[in-house]
Amino acid sequence: MRHAIERLLSRENRWALAIAALLVLLTILTASAAPLWIYQGF
């Protein structure tokens, strides 16, 4: 079991997970901030 986890958490996979997490975070942050920017113009 431990061997499988280590193989899943290789360097490439950790980078892929980090980038995916960042994209999700950015999507959530920009999605919640977008209406504020739109309404600020009016």
C-alpha positions as CSV (number, residue, x, y, z in Angstrom):
1,M,0.0,0.0,0.0
2,R,2.8,2.5,1.0
3,H,4.6,1.7,-2.3
4,A,1.5,2.6,-4.3
5,I,1.1,5.9,-2.5
6,E,4.7,6.8,-3.1
7,R,4.3,6.0,-6.8
8,L,1.2,8.2,-7.0
9,L,3.0,11.1,-5.3
10,S,5.9,11.3,-7.6
11,R,7.4,14.7,-8.4
12,E,5.4,15.0,-11.7
13,N,2.1,14.1,-10.0
14,R,2.7,16.5,-7.1
15,W,3.3,19.3,-9.6
16,A,0.1,18.3,-11.5
17,L,-1.9,18.3,-8.3
18,A,-0.4,21.6,-7.2
19,I,-1.3,23.2,-10.5
20,A,-4.8,21.8,-10.5
21,A,-5.4,23.0,-7.0
22,L,-4.1,26.5,-8.0
23,L,-6.4,26.6,-11.0
24,V,-9.4,25.6,-8.9
25,L,-8.5,28.2,-6.3
26,L,-8.1,30.9,-9.0
27,T,-11.4,29.9,-10.6
28,I,-13.2,30.2,-7.2
29,L,-11.5,33.5,-6.3
30,T,-12.1,35.1,-9.7
31,A,-15.7,33.8,-9.9
32,S,-16.6,35.4,-6.5
33,A,-14.7,38.6,-7.4
34,A,-16.0,39.0,-11.0
35,P,-19.5,40.5,-10.1
36,L,-17.8,43.1,-7.9
37,W,-15.7,44.3,-10.8
38,I,-18.7,44.3,-13.1
39,Y,-20.9,46.3,-10.8
40,Q,-18.1,48.7,-9.8
41,G,-18.3,50.3,-13.3
42,F,-22.0,51.3,-12.9
